[in-house]
Amino acid sequence: MLGPRPAEVPRTLKATGSGLAGRVRSKITKLYKIEKMTVGLPAEARLAIRQEQSMPILDEIHTDLLRAGRRAN
């Protein structure tokens, strides 16, 4: 298995005892706010907003998790 299933990620992050869980949770909250802004917009506008605003946050989350994984090994 590559890692925890998505439903297990919050529990796994919380179990590490680091600030990682809080940082990731905060970034996910930002993603939800961005999605809320896109409700009712045309698909092209949603895509543009996601690429401009959401992708950098997702990249940060990915980097945080990779770093945490390297420290755990």
C-alpha positions as CSV (number, residue, x, y, z in Angstrom):
1,M,0.0,0.0,0.0
2,L,1.3,3.5,-0.8
3,G,0.1,5.2,2.3
4,P,-3.0,5.8,4.4
5,R,-6.3,5.9,2.6
6,P,-7.8,9.5,2.3
7,A,-10.2,8.9,5.2
8,E,-7.3,7.9,7.4
9,V,-5.1,10.9,6.6
10,P,-6.4,13.3,9.3
11,R,-6.0,10.6,11.9
12,T,-2.5,9.8,10.7
13,L,-1.5,13.4,10.7
14,K,-2.9,14.0,14.2
15,A,-1.0,11.0,15.5
16,T,2.3,12.4,14.4
17,G,2.0,15.1,17.2
18,S,3.6,17.7,15.0
19,G,2.2,21.0,13.7
20,L,1.8,19.3,10.3
21,A,-1.9,18.4,10.9
22,G,-2.8,22.0,11.7
23,R,-0.9,23.4,8.7
24,V,-2.5,20.9,6.3
25,R,-6.0,21.4,7.9
26,S,-5.6,25.2,7.5
27,K,-4.6,24.8,3.8
28,I,-7.5,22.5,3.2
29,T,-9.8,25.1,4.7
30,K,-8.4,27.7,2.2
31,L,-9.2,25.2,-0.6
32,Y,-12.8,25.0,0.6
33,K,-13.1,28.8,0.7
34,I,-11.8,29.0,-2.9
35,E,-14.3,26.4,-4.0
36,K,-17.1,28.3,-2.3
37,M,-16.2,31.4,-4.4
38,T,-16.5,29.4,-7.6
39,V,-20.1,28.3,-7.1
40,G,-22.2,29.3,-10.0
41,L,-19.3,30.4,-12.2
42,P,-18.8,28.9,-15.7
43,A,-16.5,25.9,-15.9
44,E,-13.8,27.9,-17.6
45,A,-13.8,30.5,-14.7
46,R,-13.7,27.7,-12.1
47,L,-10.7,26.1,-13.8
48,A,-8.8,29.4,-14.0
49,I,-9.4,30.1,-10.3
50,R,-8.4,26.6,-9.3
51,Q,-5.2,26.8,-11.4
52,E,-4.3,30.2,-10.1
53,Q,-5.3,29.9,-6.4
54,S,-5.8,26.2,-5.5
55,M,-2.9,24.6,-7.3
56,P,-0.2,26.5,-5.3
57,I,-1.9,25.4,-2.0
58,L,-2.1,21.8,-3.2
59,D,1.6,22.0,-4.1
60,E,2.4,23.3,-0.6
61,I,0.4,20.4,0.9
62,H,2.2,17.9,-1.3
63,T,5.5,19.3,-0.3
64,D,4.6,19.3,3.4
65,L,3.5,15.7,3.3
66,L,6.6,14.6,1.3
67,R,8.9,16.3,3.9
68,A,7.0,14.6,6.7
69,G,7.3,11.2,5.0
70,R,11.1,11.6,4.6
71,R,11.5,12.6,8.3
72,A,9.4,9.5,9.3
73,N,11.6,7.1,7.4
